Amino acid sequence: MLLLYALLKTLHVSAIAISGLGFVLRYALLAPGRARPAWVRVGPHVVDTVLLVSAIALACLQQASPLALPWLAAKIVALPLYIGLGTIALKRGRLPRQRAVAFVAALACYAYIVSVALTRNPWGFFGVFFA
């Protein structure tokens, strides 16, 4: 069971890193009239599916409930915000400035989610100031 947990956690952490890097690369590749490579269209869906499945598997292995673990609930609440900001940065933003602001905000949200996971504190890196 310990080996399964270690493998799942490694898979999950790797998917987190690949997802974040992929987001930055996709934003960097945004240019009017530029064709998007196949990995830009398909890759994020594969990585995000692996990320979600591994997260659910880890929670099940640990018998963790978001209602019982405030740090896990905080990550789950922040995730739709990250996704929404990411779609504005990559697709829905009409102006370059809107996309840039959404990109920076999405990166901050990503950093918050990672910091919550690392500290297991719903304040994440804000815990330094408020906890």
N, C-alpha and C positions, 0 to 999 in steps of 0.2 A: 504494500500500500504506500509505503514511504517513497519507493522508486517511482510509482505512478504519479504521486504528488509532485515530485521533483521534475519529472518529465513534463507534466502539464504546466507547471510554473515556468519552466524554461521556455516552453512553446508560447505561453501567454506573454511573457516579458519580451521575447523576440518579436512577436506580432505587434506589441506596443511600439517598439523601436522602429520596425519596418513601416508601420502605419504613420507615425510621426514624420519619418524621413520621406515617405511617399507623398504626404501632404505638402511638405516644403518643396519637393521636386515638381509636383504638379503645378503648384503656384508659380514656380520659377519658369516653367515651360509655357505659361499662359502668354500668348501673343496673338494679336488679331491675324486671322488668316492662316495660322500655323496648324497643320494637321496633327491630330493627337495620335500617338502610337497606340497599338492594341493594349499594351500593358497599362496605359493610363486609364483605359476604359474598363478593363477586366480586373486588373491586379488589386485595386482597392476593395472590390467586393470579396475577393478570395481572402485577402488578409483580414478584413473586418469580420468575415464569417468565422475564420479560425480564432480570432480574438474573442468573439462572443461565445463560441462553443467552449473554448478553454476556460473562460471566466465562469460560465455556468457549471462546468465540470469541477472546477476548483471549489466553488461554493458548495456544490453537492458533496464533494469529498470531505469538506470541513464541516458539513451540516450548518453552514452559515446562512443566516437570514438577514436581509437588509434592514428589517425592522429591529433586529436585536443588535446590529452593528452599525452605529451611526456613521462611521467612516465609509462603509460600503454603500449606505444610502446616499451619502454625499457624492460619491463617484457616479452613482446611477442618475442622480438629479443633474449633475454637471454634464453628463454625456450628451443629452439632446441639445444643450446649449452649444457644445463644441461642434456637433454635427450641423446645427443650423448656421453657426458662424462660418463653418467650412464651406457650406453650399453657397453662401453669399460671396465668400472669397473666391471660389472657383467657378461659379456659374451665374448666380442670380444678381450679383452686384452689377449695376448698370454703368457706373463710373469707375475709373481706375482708383480714385481716392476711396470710394466705398469698399472696393475689393481689398485695398491695402489695409484699411482700418479693421475690416472683418478678419483679415489674415492675422494681424497682430493680436486681436482679441481672441481668435481661435487658438493661437499659440499659447497665450496666457492661460486659457482654459485647459489646454492640454497639460501645461506645466502644473496647474493646480491639481488636476486629476492624478498625475504621477506623484506629486508631493503628498497627496492624501494617502495613496497606496503605500508610499515609503514610510510615512510617519504613523499610519493607521490612526490618524486624527482627522476629524471632519474639517478642521481649520486648515489642514495642510501646511503650506509655508506661511500662512497668515497666523498660525499658532504661535509663532515667535513673538508676535505683537499682542495677541489677544488671550492666549491661554495661560 
